[in-house]
Amino acid sequence: MAAPGKKDYYEILGVSRGASADEIKKAYRTLTRKYHPDANPGNAEAEAKYKEINEANEVLSDPKKRAQYDQFGYVGDVPPDGFGGAGGFGGFGGQGQTFTQEDLGDIFGDLFGAGGFGGGRRRASNPNAPRRGADLEATVKITLEEAYRGVKRKLEIPRLDTCKHCGGSGAEPGSKVETCPTCRGTGQMHEVVNTPFGQMQQTVTCTACHGKGKIVDKVCTECRGKGRVKRIQNVEVKIPAGVDTGTRLRVSSKGEAGINGGPAGDLFILTEVMPDSRFTRKGDDLNTTVEISFPQAALGSEIKVDTFDGTEKLDIPAGTQAGSKLRIRGRGMPRLKGKGNGDMNILVKVKVPKNLTAKERELLKELAKEGGQQVNG
């Protein structure tokens, strides 16, 4: 029973006197989420309840304090109101109580979003487990014609490669390799730090083995214990026909070497297609411009148009106007995703001669006269 004038800690947490440590912990977490000041801003009643919950938990979660409370109804020198030692929000958890990141992650998970306080629960990873190497990226510039036909390029890519001298172990061949006695091979250490919420246990990289989990008698003279060295790798990349600026190609396993025998990363090639003097590109289509004479436009003609596969015949219908657009189907860019090619679009310009012969001038005058048009000269 609680001492006269004292509130019942079991009643505050809503548990029976025979409640297990897990039941008390679960009740405490549930109530702190409900009455936390951040969840009840400006609510004095919730803040007071929050203090009571922390005081009750401080006693009932400690076997020695709980035994004293069960026997005498109080613990130590408790103030008459029974709740002066919780310290409010600033003294969260009470004096001398230590919380782990896991505890805080559970308590504050609903208040600070997924993952809880400080990233929530974090599982210690095995530093000796195989890890995939990082991906790399390189930009390749090609001409529009190379993009039309496809091309192969030899690239020199700097990357971290497995050290051949030590085979990636980081240890000089023949040297002794032992499990780190400080972290016992986990690569991590636990330390207690003071926070506004009291003391908290956090996980840090082991300072003895630098997170590797092993101590070597003598580090590799080539990679200085890192297991990987910087090298230039020669890679031949096949760039398929139809690529455009911004196309991203993946070359499997040509990224950085893995760690502890893990797979290599990938190499990503970003293509940049340079401008062409003859054609402009729009999607899978190619655009170009041709000039024809007035007689060809008026009477019609057949001309030759340049393509990446040689010249192509183009029929100019009679009466074609300047600015008309004609099309040769299937003479555009290869479709990277799909079959066939785009089209060749031709903008027609009518060329006006600047210097006329006497005969040309007379003929044009006759043409103008026939059409009832006024001309100079």
KOLDRENLO-751650 format. One line per 5 residues: number of its first residue (from 1); their letters; for each residue x, y, z of C-alpha. Coordinates in nm, 4 decimals, decimal comma. Last residue first. Example, Ala and Ser with C-alpha at 12.3 -4.5 7.8 and 13.67 -1.06 7.14 Angstrom:
<sites>
2	sa	1,3670:-0,1060:0,7140 ~ 1,2300:-0,4500:0,7800
</sites>
This chain:
<sites>
377	gnvqq	1,2749:4,7403:-11,4625 ~ 1,0537:4,7027:-11,1586 ~ 0,7600:4,4643:-11,1517 ~ 0,3804:4,5015:-11,1783 ~ 0,1938:4,1716:-11,1978
372	ggeka	-0,0725:4,0882:-11,4538 ~ 0,0198:3,7191:-11,4527 ~ 0,1305:3,7195:-11,8121 ~ 0,3177:4,0443:-11,7540 ~ 0,5004:3,8866:-11,4571
367	lekll	0,5975:3,5838:-11,6640 ~ 0,7122:3,8071:-11,9509 ~ 0,9190:4,0095:-11,7064 ~ 1,0664:3,6880:-11,5691 ~ 1,1696:3,5787:-11,9159
362	ereka	1,3293:3,9139:-11,9869 ~ 1,5328:3,9019:-11,6648 ~ 1,6471:3,5458:-11,7283 ~ 1,7644:3,6479:-12,0751 ~ 1,9589:3,9437:-11,9435
357	tlnkp	2,1268:3,7252:-11,6821 ~ 2,0082:3,7540:-11,3259 ~ 2,2100:3,8197:-11,0105 ~ 2,0304:3,7909:-10,6767 ~ 1,8489:3,4618:-10,7374
352	vkvkv	1,5532:3,3873:-10,5042 ~ 1,5829:3,0493:-10,3343 ~ 1,2595:2,8872:-10,2251 ~ 1,2964:2,7206:-9,8856 ~ 1,1420:2,3813:-9,8133
347	linmd	1,1580:2,2334:-9,4622 ~ 1,2212:1,8605:-9,4783 ~ 1,1149:1,6128:-9,2070 ~ 1,2974:1,2796:-9,2003 ~ 1,0901:1,0182:-9,0155
342	gngkg	1,1384:0,7934:-8,7122 ~ 1,2957:0,4540:-8,7409 ~ 1,1910:0,0919:-8,7024 ~ 1,1070:-0,1132:-8,3970 ~ 1,0655:-0,0218:-8,0334
337	klrpm	1,2585:0,1251:-7,7462 ~ 1,5669:0,2908:-7,8907 ~ 1,3773:0,3908:-8,2044 ~ 1,6275:0,4388:-8,4837 ~ 1,6537:0,8053:-8,5858
332	grgri	1,4845:0,9419:-8,8973 ~ 1,4733:0,8024:-9,2498 ~ 1,1622:0,5872:-9,2025 ~ 0,9229:0,8185:-9,3865 ~ 1,0536:1,0976:-9,6044
327	rlksg	0,8496:1,4070:-9,5261 ~ 0,7713:1,7470:-9,6736 ~ 0,7220:2,0750:-9,4951 ~ 0,6248:2,3889:-9,6869 ~ 0,7982:2,7101:-9,5866
322	aqtga	0,8151:2,8429:-9,9434 ~ 0,5190:2,7072:-10,1372 ~ 0,5074:2,3958:-10,3513 ~ 0,3047:2,4684:-10,6660 ~ 0,4129:2,1548:-10,8478
317	pidlk	0,5001:1,8748:-10,6042 ~ 0,8647:1,8338:-10,5022 ~ 0,9434:1,4603:-10,5019 ~ 1,2341:1,3612:-10,2779 ~ 1,5009:1,1089:-10,3745
312	etgdf	1,7294:0,9940:-10,0899 ~ 2,1013:1,0498:-10,0579 ~ 2,3299:0,8433:-9,8346 ~ 2,2474:0,6419:-9,5235 ~ 2,2778:0,9281:-9,2744
307	tdvki	2,0438:1,1254:-9,5013 ~ 2,1103:1,3883:-9,7681 ~ 1,8204:1,4928:-9,9923 ~ 1,8122:1,4551:-10,3710 ~ 1,5653:1,6498:-10,5848
302	esgla	1,2652:1,5697:-10,8054 ~ 1,0745:1,8653:-10,9453 ~ 0,7506:2,0600:-10,9494 ~ 0,6505:2,3399:-11,1858 ~ 0,6179:2,6267:-10,9406
297	aqpfs	0,8623:2,5135:-10,6737 ~ 1,1181:2,3942:-10,9276 ~ 1,0728:2,7154:-11,1291 ~ 1,1219:2,9241:-10,8144 ~ 1,4432:2,7443:-10,7243
292	ievtt	1,4840:2,4936:-10,4421 ~ 1,6548:2,5141:-10,1028 ~ 1,6501:2,2243:-9,8582 ~ 1,6210:2,2212:-9,4766 ~ 1,6612:1,9343:-9,2285
287	nlddg	1,4725:1,7715:-8,9423 ~ 1,5281:1,4260:-8,7973 ~ 1,2538:1,2381:-8,6135 ~ 1,2903:0,9984:-8,3187 ~ 1,2369:1,2706:-8,0600
282	krtfr	1,3148:1,5981:-8,2269 ~ 1,6599:1,6019:-8,3827 ~ 1,8359:1,8628:-8,5872 ~ 2,0190:1,7747:-8,9045 ~ 2,2970:1,9032:-9,1241
277	sdpmv	2,5412:2,0800:-8,8908 ~ 2,4959:1,8252:-8,6097 ~ 2,4770:1,9094:-8,2385 ~ 2,6489:1,6735:-7,9881 ~ 2,4655:1,3859:-7,8226
272	etlif	2,5351:1,3482:-7,4489 ~ 2,5051:0,9971:-7,3111 ~ 2,5050:0,9090:-6,9402 ~ 2,6806:0,5784:-6,8749 ~ 2,6092:0,4021:-6,5466
267	ldgap	2,8683:0,1653:-6,4020 ~ 2,7414:-0,0963:-6,1590 ~ 2,8545:-0,1976:-5,8116 ~ 3,0800:-0,4927:-5,7412 ~ 2,9511:-0,7907:-5,5452
262	ggnig	3,0546:-0,8534:-5,1829 ~ 3,3759:-1,0360:-5,0987 ~ 3,4395:-0,8471:-4,7779 ~ 3,3755:-0,5163:-4,9542 ~ 3,2572:-0,4876:-5,3137
257	aegks	3,4587:-0,3431:-5,5981 ~ 3,3529:-0,0075:-5,7397 ~ 3,1366:0,0001:-6,0500 ~ 3,1839:-0,2208:-6,3528 ~ 2,9565:-0,4990:-6,2245
252	svrlr	2,6815:-0,4421:-6,4856 ~ 2,7130:-0,1654:-6,7418 ~ 2,3950:0,0402:-6,7189 ~ 2,2918:0,2968:-6,9805 ~ 2,1321:0,6327:-6,9072
247	tgtdv	1,9950:0,8340:-7,2026 ~ 2,0207:1,2031:-7,1154 ~ 2,1076:1,3211:-7,4657 ~ 1,9653:1,0645:-7,7045 ~ 2,0263:0,6981:-7,7782
242	gapik	1,8861:0,5550:-8,1030 ~ 2,1592:0,3101:-8,1936 ~ 2,3087:0,1280:-7,8964 ~ 2,6174:0,2461:-7,7058 ~ 2,8491:-0,0485:-7,6489
237	vevnq	3,0962:0,0359:-7,3727 ~ 3,4498:-0,0944:-7,3589 ~ 3,5893:-0,0518:-7,0081 ~ 3,9482:0,0047:-6,9086 ~ 3,9855:0,0240:-6,5330
232	irkvr	4,1980:0,2878:-6,3642 ~ 4,2836:0,1936:-6,0076 ~ 4,2282:0,3246:-5,6569 ~ 4,2935:0,0579:-5,3938 ~ 4,0717:-0,1653:-5,1839
227	gkgrc	4,1225:-0,3724:-4,8676 ~ 4,1497:-0,0604:-4,6508 ~ 4,4440:-0,1815:-4,4445 ~ 4,7053:0,0449:-4,5962 ~ 4,6044:-0,0598:-4,9516
222	etcvk	4,9494:-0,1669:-5,0708 ~ 5,1411:-0,2194:-4,7450 ~ 4,8631:-0,4341:-4,6030 ~ 4,8205:-0,3835:-4,2293 ~ 5,0299:-0,5746:-3,9796
217	dvikg	4,9025:-0,7578:-3,6712 ~ 4,5461:-0,7131:-3,7857 ~ 4,2557:-0,6283:-3,5561 ~ 3,9082:-0,7281:-3,6620 ~ 3,5557:-0,5913:-3,6212
212	kghca	3,6035:-0,3533:-3,9120 ~ 3,4392:-0,0507:-3,7488 ~ 3,7545:0,1488:-3,6893 ~ 3,9238:-0,1469:-3,5159 ~ 4,0017:0,0225:-3,1836
207	tctvt	3,7705:0,3220:-3,2126 ~ 3,4605:0,1071:-3,2545 ~ 3,1978:0,2995:-3,4464 ~ 2,9251:0,4400:-3,2228 ~ 2,6026:0,3095:-3,0682
202	qqmqg	2,4130:0,5259:-2,8229 ~ 2,3008:0,4853:-2,4612 ~ 2,1058:0,7769:-2,3256 ~ 2,1299:0,9625:-1,9975 ~ 1,8644:1,2183:-1,9156
197	fptnv	1,6083:1,3605:-2,1569 ~ 1,8056:1,6802:-2,2242 ~ 2,0939:1,4473:-2,3176 ~ 2,3930:1,3011:-2,1332 ~ 2,5819:1,0320:-2,3176
192	vehmq	2,6326:0,6624:-2,2440 ~ 2,8538:0,4661:-2,4850 ~ 2,8037:0,1482:-2,6813 ~ 3,0693:0,0284:-2,9232 ~ 3,0529:-0,0959:-3,2797
187	gtgrc	3,2623:-0,3056:-3,5179 ~ 3,0756:-0,6165:-3,4061 ~ 3,3877:-0,8322:-3,3735 ~ 3,4062:-0,8416:-2,9982 ~ 3,3865:-0,4600:-2,9765
182	tpcte	3,7023:-0,4072:-2,7718 ~ 3,8614:-0,7495:-2,8253 ~ 3,8669:-0,7042:-3,2041 ~ 3,8671:-1,0511:-3,3586 ~ 4,2178:-1,1439:-3,4630
177	vksgp	4,4206:-1,1378:-3,7866 ~ 4,7885:-1,2336:-3,7785 ~ 5,0123:-1,1374:-4,0664 ~ 5,1094:-1,3824:-4,3427 ~ 4,9929:-1,1587:-4,6270
172	eagsg	4,9644:-0,8001:-4,5004 ~ 4,6109:-0,7460:-4,3788 ~ 4,3447:-0,5324:-4,5479 ~ 4,1468:-0,8458:-4,6327 ~ 4,0776:-0,7407:-4,9926
167	gchkc	4,2950:-1,0052:-5,1552 ~ 4,5993:-0,8769:-4,9673 ~ 4,8229:-0,7846:-5,2617 ~ 4,5447:-0,7809:-5,5195 ~ 4,3622:-0,4979:-5,3454
162	tdlrp	4,0012:-0,5085:-5,4617 ~ 3,9266:-0,2122:-5,6856 ~ 3,8143:0,1397:-5,6011 ~ 3,7389:0,3109:-5,9300 ~ 3,8846:0,5355:-6,1972
157	ielkr	3,7164:0,4722:-6,5344 ~ 3,9120:0,4776:-6,8575 ~ 3,6644:0,4401:-7,1407 ~ 3,6720:0,2583:-7,4724 ~ 3,3726:0,3494:-7,6835
152	kvgry	3,1550:0,1402:-7,9116 ~ 2,9019:0,3056:-8,1416 ~ 2,5400:0,2983:-8,2503 ~ 2,4363:0,4017:-8,6010 ~ 2,2109:0,6998:-8,5365
147	aeelt	2,3759:0,7998:-8,2065 ~ 2,7089:0,7859:-8,3876 ~ 2,5565:1,0111:-8,6552 ~ 2,4405:1,2545:-8,3881 ~ 2,7933:1,2702:-8,2528
142	ikvta	2,8903:1,1230:-7,9167 ~ 2,9792:1,2581:-7,5726 ~ 3,0067:1,0046:-7,2905 ~ 2,9264:1,0950:-6,9292 ~ 3,0397:0,8626:-6,6486
137	eldag	2,8630:0,7245:-6,3426 ~ 2,9771:0,4876:-6,0687 ~ 2,7824:0,2574:-5,8369 ~ 2,9227:0,1745:-5,4942 ~ 3,0388:-0,1745:-5,4031
132	rrpan	2,8057:-0,4291:-5,2472 ~ 2,8779:-0,5427:-4,8935 ~ 2,9786:-0,8869:-4,7691 ~ 2,9394:-0,9210:-4,3909 ~ 3,2501:-0,8538:-4,1838
127	pnsar	3,1203:-0,5335:-4,0280 ~ 2,8039:-0,7166:-3,9104 ~ 2,5376:-0,4536:-3,8687 ~ 2,4140:-0,3409:-3,5289 ~ 2,0406:-0,2985:-3,5486
122	rrggg	1,9079:0,0487:-3,5074 ~ 1,5806:0,1245:-3,3411 ~ 1,4581:0,4782:-3,3600 ~ 1,6434:0,7322:-3,5766 ~ 1,7384:0,9587:-3,2884
117	fggag	1,3908:0,9596:-3,1424 ~ 1,1275:0,7585:-3,3206 ~ 1,1690:0,5641:-3,6470 ~ 0,8465:0,6850:-3,7966 ~ 0,7355:1,0234:-3,6721
112	fldgf	0,8476:1,2443:-3,3844 ~ 0,5579:1,1969:-3,1432 ~ 0,4425:0,8457:-3,2279 ~ 0,7946:0,7051:-3,2161 ~ 0,8799:0,8962:-2,8992
107	idgld	0,8456:0,6141:-2,6473 ~ 0,9539:0,3276:-2,8721 ~ 1,2554:0,5133:-3,0145 ~ 1,3455:0,6326:-2,6646 ~ 1,3576:0,2738:-2,5396
102	eqtft	1,5560:0,1537:-2,8414 ~ 1,7981:0,4456:-2,8126 ~ 1,8688:0,3261:-2,4595 ~ 1,7451:0,5007:-2,1486 ~ 1,9421:0,5454:-1,8255
97	qgqgg	1,7887:0,6507:-1,4928 ~ 2,0178:0,8281:-1,2503 ~ 1,7794:1,1097:-1,1748 ~ 1,4347:1,0837:-1,3253 ~ 1,3299:0,9751:-1,6749
92	fggfg	1,2724:1,3203:-1,8116 ~ 1,4341:1,5929:-1,6120 ~ 1,3558:1,8726:-1,8566 ~ 1,0032:1,7421:-1,9137 ~ 0,9168:1,7469:-1,5455
87	gaggf	1,1906:1,6788:-1,2919 ~ 1,0397:1,3543:-1,1703 ~ 1,1527:1,4167:-0,8185 ~ 0,8760:1,6340:-0,6792 ~ 0,5934:1,3871:-0,7189
82	gdppv	0,4880:1,2497:-0,3787 ~ 0,3132:1,5630:-0,2606 ~ 0,4882:1,5222:0,0724 ~ 0,8368:1,5097:-0,0836 ~ 0,9948:1,1579:-0,1155
77	dgvyg	1,3061:1,0989:0,0928 ~ 1,3846:0,7417:-0,0012 ~ 1,1104:0,5325:-0,1612 ~ 0,7514:0,5243:-0,0286 ~ 0,4793:0,2770:0,0661
72	fqdyq	0,7005:0,0913:0,3136 ~ 0,7165:-0,2683:0,1847 ~ 0,5938:-0,2307:-0,1758 ~ 0,7900:0,0947:-0,2096 ~ 1,1109:-0,0668:-0,0810
67	arkkp	1,0692:-0,3602:-0,3219 ~ 0,9956:-0,1215:-0,6091 ~ 1,3036:0,0838:-0,5315 ~ 1,5215:-0,2284:-0,5366 ~ 1,3628:-0,3733:-0,8534
62	dslve	1,3817:-0,0399:-1,0454 ~ 1,1012:-0,0144:-1,3029 ~ 0,8450:0,0503:-1,0271 ~ 1,0240:0,3519:-0,8844 ~ 1,1185:0,5447:-1,1945
57	naeni	0,7921:0,4371:-1,3575 ~ 0,5842:0,6014:-1,0866 ~ 0,7812:0,9241:-1,1025 ~ 0,7584:0,9292:-1,4831 ~ 0,3830:0,8718:-1,4787
52	ekyka	0,3305:1,1394:-1,2134 ~ 0,5221:1,3941:-1,4206 ~ 0,3117:1,3148:-1,7289 ~ -0,0067:1,3568:-1,5257 ~ 0,1078:1,7048:-1,4281
47	eaean	0,1841:1,7858:-1,7922 ~ -0,1556:1,6504:-1,9014 ~ -0,3319:1,8730:-1,6465 ~ -0,1300:2,1771:-1,7540 ~ -0,2334:2,1410:-2,1186
42	gpnad	-0,0425:2,4099:-2,3094 ~ 0,0796:2,1700:-2,5762 ~ -0,0616:1,8175:-2,5351 ~ 0,1304:1,5887:-2,7731 ~ 0,4535:1,7775:-2,7127
37	phykr	0,3825:1,7723:-2,3392 ~ 0,3676:1,3867:-2,3415 ~ 0,0406:1,2595:-2,1961 ~ -0,0622:0,9914:-2,4475 ~ 0,2826:0,8821:-2,5604
32	tltry	0,3978:0,8753:-2,2007 ~ 0,0961:0,6604:-2,1087 ~ 0,1632:0,3890:-2,3670 ~ 0,5336:0,3731:-2,2881 ~ 0,4677:0,3397:-1,9151
27	akkie	0,2095:0,0664:-1,9639 ~ 0,4503:-0,1357:-2,1768 ~ 0,7322:-0,0951:-1,9249 ~ 0,5084:-0,1988:-1,6374 ~ 0,3863:-0,5046:-1,8271
22	dasag	0,7441:-0,5967:-1,9182 ~ 0,8572:-0,5693:-1,5542 ~ 0,5752:-0,8010:-1,4494 ~ 0,2576:-0,6805:-1,2782 ~ 0,1854:-0,8303:-0,9353
17	rsvgl	0,0735:-0,4991:-0,7916 ~ -0,1699:-0,4603:-1,0802 ~ -0,1208:-0,2083:-1,3571 ~ -0,2817:0,1240:-1,4481 ~ 0,0390:0,3250:-1,4420
12	ieyyd	-0,1021:0,5716:-1,1887 ~ -0,2796:0,2928:-0,9977 ~ 0,0459:0,1042:-0,9573 ~ 0,2152:0,4194:-0,8341 ~ -0,0563:0,4733:-0,5683
7	kkgpa	-0,0627:0,8347:-0,4607 ~ 0,0946:0,9331:-0,1330 ~ -0,0806:1,1151:0,1517 ~ -0,0606:0,8083:0,3773 ~ 0,2029:0,5676:0,2463
2	am	0,1115:0,3602:-0,0570 ~ 0,0000:0,0000:0,0000
</sites>
